[in-house]
Amino acid sequence: QIATVLRGKHKPTFSPHVDGGDFVIVTNCDKINVTGNKLDSVRYYRHSRYPGGLKSRSMREQLDRFPDRVIYEAVKGMMPKTRLGRAQMKKLRIYAGSEHPHAAQQPQSLSVEERA
């Protein structure tokens, strides 16, 4: 649903080559819940660009240290891998707690259904 709003697919004026999406603020990302063995089986990789510099973390470790990056990587995988997709990702703001500094922009709440 976040990727849909970022791309603008929820609007009747959607066009795939135009950045017509809205800004999205995600709060409380430290409270996400996953099903199954994903906490231990999903891995996040990064490389230092040195030989043998591949490092990995499980989702559990990533949620403990950087919960915002879990949401960011998930949404990034749903976006187009183009210049337009990278520009649309800049409209995404993710915060671990319930507070964010964007109250002056009067953001509207978007209801998300909770899955059991």
GUKESE-32144 format. One record per residue (C-alpha): residue in one letter; y, z, x. Coordinates in steps of 0.05 Angstrom, whole numbers, padded with zeros to 5 digits, always signed. Layout:
BEGIN
aYZX;...
***
This chain:
BEGIN
q+00000+00000+00000;i+00047+00013+00059;a+00034-00056+00088;t+00046-00087+00019;v+00114-00056+00013;l+00133-00072+00085;r+00116-00145+00075;g+00149-00149+00006;k+00086-00171-00031;h+00104-00123-00088;k+00165-00165-00106;p+00165-00228-00148;t+00208-00263-00095;f+00154-00256-00041;s+00150-00312+00010;p+00103-00305+00070;h+00154-00332+00120;v+00212-00288+00098;d+00223-00214+00115;g+00236-00190+00045;g+00202-00122+00050;d+00231-00053+00043;f+00237+00004+00092;v+00181+00056+00085;i+00184+00129+00104;v+00116+00165+00110;t+00116+00241+00111;n+00061+00293+00118;c+00018+00246+00160;d-00013+00307+00194;k-00049+00323+00128;i-00089+00259+00121;n-00162+00266+00103;v-00217+00216+00122;t-00287+00210+00096;g-00353+00205+00133;n-00358+00209+00208;k-00292+00173+00222;l-00261+00234+00256;d-00312+00227+00312;s-00332+00154+00310;v-00264+00119+00307;r-00235+00111+00376;y-00164+00095+00398;y-00157+00058+00464;r-00100+00048+00513;h-00097+00020+00583;s-00052+00039+00641;r-00057-00032+00670;y-00090-00005+00732;p-00162-00020+00748;g-00207+00029+00712;g-00147+00054+00672;l-00178+00049+00602;k-00171+00114+00564;s-00197+00131+00495;r-00190+00186+00443;s-00227+00201+00380;m-00190+00204+00314;r-00197+00280+00314;e-00161+00285+00382;q-00109+00234+00361;l-00094+00272+00296;d-00086+00337+00336;r-00037+00307+00387;f-00002+00248+00352;p-00017+00244+00277;d+00037+00192+00266;r+00001+00142+00311;v-00061+00143+00267;i-00021+00117+00208;y+00018+00069+00253;e-00044+00037+00282;a-00077+00031+00213;v-00016-00003+00183;k-00007-00047+00245;g-00077-00074+00235;m-00059-00096+00164;m+00004-00133+00185;p+00008-00205+00210;k+00002-00212+00285;t+00067-00252+00291;r+00140-00241+00307;l+00153-00230+00233;g+00099-00177+00230;r+00129-00140+00290;a+00198-00143+00258;q+00169-00115+00193;m+00135-00058+00230;k+00204-00035+00254;k+00219-00017+00182;l+00164+00036+00183;r+00183+00109+00197;i+00127+00161+00202;y+00137+00237+00205;a+00084+00291+00214;g+00120+00342+00171;s+00154+00338+00103;e+00224+00334+00132;h+00257+00269+00153;p+00329+00251+00174;h+00337+00195+00123;a+00363+00234+00063;a+00431+00199+00068;q+00397+00133+00050;q+00372+00163-00016;p+00300+00140-00009;q+00259+00132-00072;s+00191+00165-00078;l+00131+00119-00082;s+00070+00147-00116;v+00004+00139-00080;e-00061+00152-00116;e-00103+00206-00084;r-00176+00189-00071;a-00229+00241-00073;
***
